[in-house]
Amino acid sequence: MKTKLKLLAGTTALVLASLAQAQAESMTVVSFGGAYGAAQKEHMIDPFVAETGNEILFEDYSGGIAEIKAQVEAGNVQWDVVDIETIDLERACSEGLLEVIPQDILPAGDDGVAAAEDFVPEAIASECGVGVIVWSIIFAYNGAAEGDKPATIADFFDTEKFPGKRALRKRPQVNLEWALIADGVAPADVYSVLATEEGQARAFAKLDTIKNDIVWFDSWSQAPQLLNDGGASMVQSANGRIFSAIKEDGKPFEIVWDSHVYDLDVWAVVAGSEKKDTAFEFISYATGSKPLAGMADVAYGPTRKSSTPYVDASVNEDLPTAHLDQGLKADGIFWADFGETLGERFNEWMLK
């Protein structure tokens, strides 16, 4: 009898294991790699895999919507969940490239506050994404270099007083905003000016003044590398990349917060994903209070108020939220309206 019971128990365990394996799914999650991706893996990906048994293929990309659009239009969707900047979100959502995410999948905060009140409003403003971080695009320089130290976005464009290469991400977003601010446009007026033909011409004319000194890059992971190896004397960067280089690698880099452009990143689901339900399950887990707090490891602010108790207070001054008065909020609606035409104009300008 004991032998039969042992056999039955063993068989039951095998059946349950087989059922769990059958129910587990494999899906692809795409983000930006580097220290940022490592923090997501530690605080979101790995714990979700451990808890659910689902498998996740975690891949890197350079941002934008081109790859998402190509997959959806070809009917060959390879990605399931993608980390997308809200400066691109409105356009991707309006073009039907992303699934609508039901907000009732979002759990209450660890303090019991409902998700609708716990998230910062911008984090759940779109039906196609749920906010992961508040982050910013800043510029940085090597503090160990001799000479004057830049302190403003105007200094970034002043190659006479501050000679050397400038490294910029190869896209119009932020570059055009910075060009107008450096040319004297008040941050509050940037998008109204950039919406005009005259304003666009003015922005490209300002970029012309440093065009010969620009080093272009595609991925945020390249920014600290260019600063470290001397490929550029100033680099545009996601703030967390420079923070990580300073804190983790001991680099003598300095962040300039003047005219930083801050924004959110969200988790979104690519339209047509065959793993949509599992994707929603992942987003529900990854946007909980504690997983979101983990992104402060790389100086990105959480999008839930209930995450605050989990964040080390010593990091607060390194978060974009401590410098909002010096920055400009990226306008996703503007870029949804003008992204395609300005993207084409930017590519033509680069080829001149």
Secondary structure, DSSP 8 states (H G I E B T S, - for coil): -HHHHHHHHHHHHHHHHHHHHHH--EEEEEE--HHHHHHHIIIIIHHHHHHH--EEEEEE---SSHHHHHHHHHT----SEEEEEHHHHHHHHHTT-B----GGGS---TTS--HHHHB-GGGGSSTT-EEEEEEEEEEEEETTSSS----SHHHHT-TTTS-S-EEEESSSTTHHHHHHHHTT--GGGHHHHHTSHHHHHHHHHHHHTTGGGEEEESSTTHHHHHHHTTS-SEEEEEHHHHHHHHHTT---EEEEEEEEEEEEEEEEEBTT-TTHHHHHHHHHHHTSHHHHHGGGGGT-EESBGGGGGGS-GGGGGGSGGGSGGG-EE--HHHHHHHHHHHHHHHHHHHH-
